[in-house]
Amino acid sequence: MASSEGHAMLFARELSKYDGLKSDIGRNVERQRQLLQLLDEKQAAFRASFGFSEWRQACEVSCSVE
């Protein structure tokens, strides 16, 4: 049993070396989520301000005319 506990402690200690890295990755993932949300909002605003839906419909109509 002592050997098993020693391995578990060793394993836990080795994994703890990466706690800082895991924290950095967590912060970076959260920041990426925020940036993607911001991009979605900006894209929606761009589409609305330049009439993207109307432009798209006009393109489809002009392509289907024979």
For each residue, the residues with C-beta under 8 A, 3 or more apart:
1: 4 5
2: 5 6
3: 6 7
4: 1 7 8
5: 1 2 8 9
6: 2 3 9 10
7: 3 4 10 11
8: 4 5 11 12
9: 5 6 12 13
10: 6 7 13 14
11: 7 8 14 15
12: 8 9 15 16
13: 9 10 16 17
14: 10 11 17
15: 11 12 18 19
16: 12 13 19
17: 13 14
18: 15 21 22
19: 15 16 22 23
20: 23 24
21: 18 24 25
22: 18 19 25 26
23: 19 20 26 27
24: 20 21 27 28
25: 21 22 28 29
26: 22 23 29 30
27: 23 24 30 31
28: 24 25 31 32
29: 25 26 32 33
30: 26 27 33 34
31: 27 28 34 35
32: 28 29 35 36
33: 29 30 36 37
34: 30 31 37 38
35: 31 32 38 39
36: 32 33 39 40
37: 33 34 40 41
38: 34 35 41 42
39: 35 36 42 43
40: 36 37 43 44
41: 37 38 44 45
42: 38 39 45 46
43: 39 40 46 47
44: 40 41 47 48
45: 41 42 48 49
46: 42 43 49 50 52
47: 43 44 50 52 53
48: 44 45 51 52
49: 45 46
50: 46 47 55
51: 48 54 55
52: 46 47 48 55 56
53: 47 56 57
54: 51 57 58
55: 50 51 52 58 59
56: 52 53 59 60
57: 53 54 60 61
58: 54 55 61 62
59: 55 56 62 63
60: 56 57 63 64
61: 57 58 64 65
62: 58 59 65
63: 59 60
64: 60 61
65: 61 62
66:
